[in-house]
Amino acid sequence: MGYIIAIDQGTTSTRSIVFDDQFAIVGQGQEEFAQHFPKSGWVEHKPQDLLTSVITTCKKALNDGKIRAKDILALGITNQRETTLLWDKVSGEPIYNAIVWQDRRTSKFCDKLRSDGVEELITRITGLLLDPYFSATKLKWLLDNVEGARAKAEAGELLFGTVDTYLIWHLTNGVMHATDATNASRTMLYDINDCKWSSEICDLLNIPMSILPEVRNCSDDFGVCDEKILGHKIPIKGVAGDQHAATIGQACFKPGMMKSTYGTGCFALLNTGQSIVRSNNKLLTTIAYQFDGKPTYALEGSIFIAGAVVQWLRDGLQIIKSAAETQDLAIQADSNQQVIIVPAFTGLGAPYWNADCR
């Protein structure tokens, strides 16, 4: 019997699951890691924590299911989207921490771009709204603020990637620098109309296109996991951003089908088929998934903070010890009380898109 490993690299933890050929779970592992908040509105991960958690949870899942690495036929990766990394092309060393999707440090720069009148251009090309949420302005910040970064990037010495790309590069020992269409569509650098990186936006933000990864289908060849990592060579055959993978997992394959996922945040995706639908209510137009070179599109409503509030109640206020306690507290709550929490810990997403709201 053969098995597959699904890696879910999230915002606060990583989970790896081994499935058998009937898609039954036979082993799993999970590991939390720290988020870092160097300034108000800034959110970072240590890149090594992401990679280590992936490797550790894969090993835990194999051990949990008593499965040998040589019996794994393939692995797939789904990941937190938009989180931005920049690393040395030779050594693989990051030049800075990963800037997380929740990070709002570029909000003033986004305001400047908006005042320059380029938001309509960006939305027309990428389907996205001009917001610090997406990778493009985070990448520009790295190039402009990390000493020597721009010179190294222009010299071809650095590589950019979202989390999937960073993991693929390291798991393949630097052989594969690639992403999939869903993750690319969340960078605010990708032309969803022509399915290629936008030279116009890269020029606008002064981003060298040489640092960008190759874009592939969600189901594609993403190289081979080096045998030194898990004990055997394992092909990487599937990649999708977490919300897009959930759309696939919930079998939303027909136009009009929709899923909503509650995790760190809450994200609703509506399949619009082959049509690029533009929202009048500040929803995002994005790629739901792509197979055989043909993208299927979606509308998305993004709420930045949902389950993260529960983590804050546990770790910040320390009024609960586990997430499960919140159900009983909610049942006991007085529905007439006047205290309401607005979870604008990192600004508000759809439909307000207020980066500075707290």
C-alpha positions, 0 to 999 in steps of 0.5 A, spaced: 500 500 500 502 507 498 501 513 502 501 520 501 503 526 506 499 532 506 503 538 509 499 544 512 503 550 514 499 555 518 500 561 521 500 559 528 502 551 527 504 546 522 500 539 521 502 534 517 497 528 515 499 521 512 493 518 508 492 511 505 490 510 498 482 510 501 484 517 503 483 515 511 488 518 516 493 513 518 498 518 522 498 525 524 503 530 527 502 538 529 507 543 532 506 550 534 511 555 533 512 563 535 509 569 532 514 575 533 511 582 534 517 587 534 512 593 533 505 595 533 502 592 527 508 588 525 508 580 525 513 576 523 516 568 523 523 566 524 523 562 517 527 556 520 521 555 525 517 554 519 521 549 515 523 545 522 516 545 524 514 542 517 520 536 517 518 535 525 511 534 523 512 529 517 516 525 522 511 525 527 506 523 522 510 517 519 511 515 526 504 516 529 502 511 523 508 506 523 509 508 516 516 508 512 518 514 508 519 509 502 512 507 502 510 515 501 508 516 494 508 523 494 507 529 498 503 536 497 503 542 501 498 547 503 500 554 506 499 560 509 498 565 504 501 572 502 507 571 508 513 574 504 520 571 504 527 573 501 533 568 501 540 567 499 540 564 492 546 559 494 546 558 502 538 559 503 539 563 508 533 568 509 536 576 509 530 577 514 524 574 518 518 572 514 513 578 514 506 575 515 500 576 512 497 579 518 503 585 518 501 592 516 507 595 516 506 598 509 500 601 510 502 608 509 506 606 503 499 603 500 496 610 502 501 613 498 500 608 492 493 610 492 494 617 492 498 616 486 492 613 483 494 606 481 489 602 485 485 601 479 491 599 475 493 594 481 486 591 481 485 590 474 491 586 473 491 582 480 484 582 482 486 584 489 485 591 493 491 595 494 492 593 501 498 591 506 495 584 506 499 582 500 506 580 498 508 586 494 509 591 498 512 587 504 517 585 498 518 592 497 519 593 504 525 588 504 528 590 498 528 598 501 530 596 508 534 590 509 541 593 508 544 590 501 538 587 499 536 591 493 543 590 490 543 583 492 537 582 488 539 586 482 545 582 482 541 575 482 543 573 488 536 573 492 530 569 491 523 571 493 517 566 495 511 565 499 511 560 504 510 554 499 516 556 495 521 557 501 519 550 503 519 547 496 526 550 495 529 547 502 526 540 501 528 540 494 535 542 497 535 548 492 533 545 486 526 547 485 524 555 485 517 555 484 510 556 486 503 555 484 498 559 481 494 560 487 499 563 491 502 567 486 495 570 485 496 573 492 502 576 491 499 583 488 504 581 483 501 576 478 497 578 472 490 573 473 488 575 466 494 573 462 497 568 468 504 571 468 508 575 473 506 583 471 512 587 469 508 593 469 507 592 477 514 590 478 516 596 474 512 600 479 514 597 485 521 597 483 522 589 484 527 585 479 523 580 476 529 575 476 527 573 484 520 571 482 519 563 482 516 559 476 508 559 477 506 552 476 499 548 476 496 546 483 497 539 481 504 539 478 511 537 479 515 541 484 521 537 485 523 531 489 524 532 497 531 530 498 532 523 501 536 526 507 530 530 510 525 524 511 530 518 509 527 517 502 526 521 496 519 523 495 516 527 489 512 533 491 506 533 487 501 538 489 501 545 492 495 550 493 494 556 498 490 554 504 484 557 502 484 554 495 486 547 498 480 548 502 476 550 496 478 544 493 477 539 499 470 541 499 469 539 492 467 546 490 468 545 483 462 548 480 460 556 479 456 558 485 459 553 490 462 556 496 466 554 502 468 558 508 473 556 513 475 558 520 482 558 522 486 564 524 482 568 520 475 567 516 475 566 509 469 565 504 471 563 497 466 563 491 467 559 485 466 563 479 468 558 474 472 561 468 469 568 469 473 573 472 468 577 476 469 584 479 466 585 485 462 592 487 463 590 494 470 590 496 471 582 495 477 580 492 478 576 485 483 571 485 484 564 482 481 558 486 485 553 483 489 551 476 489 545 473 492 543 466 494 550 465 487 553 466 485 557 472 478 557 475 477 564 478 473 566 485 471 571 489 473 572 496 471 575 502 477 575 507 477 576 515 483 577 518 482 575 525 477 569 527 480 563 531 486 568 533 482 571 538 481 564 542 488 564 542 489 571 545 484 569 550 488 563 552 495 566 551 494 574 552 488 575 557 489 568 560 482 567 561 481 560 558 486 554 558 484 551 552 480 553 546 474 548 548 472 552 554 470 558 549 463 554 548 461 553 555 463 561 556 459 563 550 453 559 552 453 562 559 454 569 556 448 574 557 445 576 550 443 582 552 450 585 555 453 591 551 460 589 550 462 587 543 469 585 541 471 588 534 477 583 532 481 589 528 487 586 531 491 587 525 486 592 521 480 590 518 479 586 511 473 585 507 469 589 506 472 595 510 479 594 508 482 599 514 489 597 515 489 602 521 483 600 525 484 597 532 
